[in-house]
Amino acid sequence: MYPRLVYHAEALAENVQRVASRCSREGITLWGVTKGVCAQPEIARIMVRNGCRALMDSRMRNLRALKAQDLGVPLWLLRIPMSSEIPEIVEHADGAVISMAESVHLLHQACAQRRHPFEVMLMVDIGDLREGIWPDEVDALAEAFSACPRVRCIGVGANWGCYGGVLPTEENEKKLLSVGRLLEGRLGQPLTYFSGGNSSALSLLENGGLPSRINHLRVGEAILLGTDVTNMRSFPWLRQDTMEFQAEIVELRRKPSVPLGKRGADAFGNVPEFEDRGYRLRAIVALGRQDVRPEGLTPLDPRMTILGASSDHMILDVEDADPLKVGEVLSFRPDYGAMLQGATSAYVEKCVLEEPSEL
Ligand SMILES: *Cc1c(COP(=O)(O)O)cnc(C)c1O
């Protein structure tokens, strides 16, 4: 069935092992982030088997599915909680990241029946301007934790490159550490984790720029794609052949490269521009914006280029490629956005291949 998103188990397992061993050499606990693949069960298992000590996902629906798999590791909610989902979080998650005192109070109330405190990690905003307390709010949060003993803060975490594109640096990580130390002082007890960021923070590991007290990372992209979109690079020590989109050719025809007649906007309101390259062989594959973000796809055959896409059709220039036939399947490497949308689309078949040769 096409279109489909094919995951390569072996490449993914290798990436988890390589990230995990690099982390453990530096005394860093690795938690795997599954949201990019909607907590795909086999991939979650690969993460756990190869060195992730816990799994994190931004959706309770995904965490519930992970819980049913009985993976034997803690499952954490990675998005700061909606107040309306707090009862569900307490029932199904082992912990959550938070940034608001209100969440601490609500979690405390919801935990009245629990025997163990509910664990949270306090997010600190070091400038990326997505979630996190401002560093001068430590006292207010410490007060909330003191008033809510059924909630236990086990660490602080910072995030990079998600909204502001702010890069993790040694200096930024030190700011997180100082906020964490301040919180330890106010709470009168040590924190277990200083969580230095996501995949982008692995770049700091490579050049020794990660302060030694940073002892925790939350990694998705580097494992799933071998890339670091924030630093705009691929990790040379990780594999990028972890997954591919596959779509079937439904039309193959030589056509002019510039549309004929008077032109308005395309189906999405954009006014496209065209370069006249004469008649070119074009392939239409049955894949579109309902399945994927086409801008995030790269054809595996470098002689092909994606010309554009509407909801259900993607058009490629295949003039310079080997001869093709209708019904043939073309493959594409996704970036993070394309992976996320493909994993989310109900129209995209997902399949996990154990061996590369199964293709
Ligand atoms: C998504 C997310 C991560 C993982 O990011 P990657 O770039 O996929 O490694 C880590 N922390 C938070 C808070 C996130 O939202």
The ligand as a MOL file (V3000), in Angstrom:
LIG
                    3D

  0  0  0     0  0            999 V3000
M  V30 BEGIN CTAB
M  V30 COUNTS 15 15 0 0 0
M  V30 BEGIN ATOM
M  V30 1 C 10.6150 17.7180 20.9970 0
M  V30 2 C 11.3140 18.0070 22.2490 0
M  V30 3 C 12.5560 17.4030 22.5020 0
M  V30 4 C 13.2600 16.5210 21.5040 0
M  V30 5 O 13.7460 17.3040 20.4580 0
M  V30 6 P 14.6210 16.6600 19.2600 0
M  V30 7 O 15.1250 17.8360 18.5290 0
M  V30 8 O 13.7020 15.8030 18.4820 0
M  V30 9 O 15.7050 15.8870 19.8960 0
M  V30 10 C 13.1590 17.6560 23.7210 0
M  V30 11 N 12.5740 18.4640 24.6360 0
M  V30 12 C 11.3910 19.0690 24.4140 0
M  V30 13 C 10.8110 19.9260 25.4880 0
M  V30 14 C 10.7190 18.8630 23.2170 0
M  V30 15 O 9.5420 19.4560 23.0070 0
M  V30 END ATOM
M  V30 BEGIN BOND
M  V30 1 1 1 2
M  V30 2 1 2 3
M  V30 3 2 2 14
M  V30 4 1 3 4
M  V30 5 2 3 10
M  V30 6 1 4 5
M  V30 7 1 5 6
M  V30 8 2 6 7
M  V30 9 1 6 8
M  V30 10 1 6 9
M  V30 11 1 10 11
M  V30 12 2 11 12
M  V30 13 1 12 13
M  V30 14 1 12 14
M  V30 15 1 14 15
M  V30 END BOND
M  V30 END CTAB
M  END
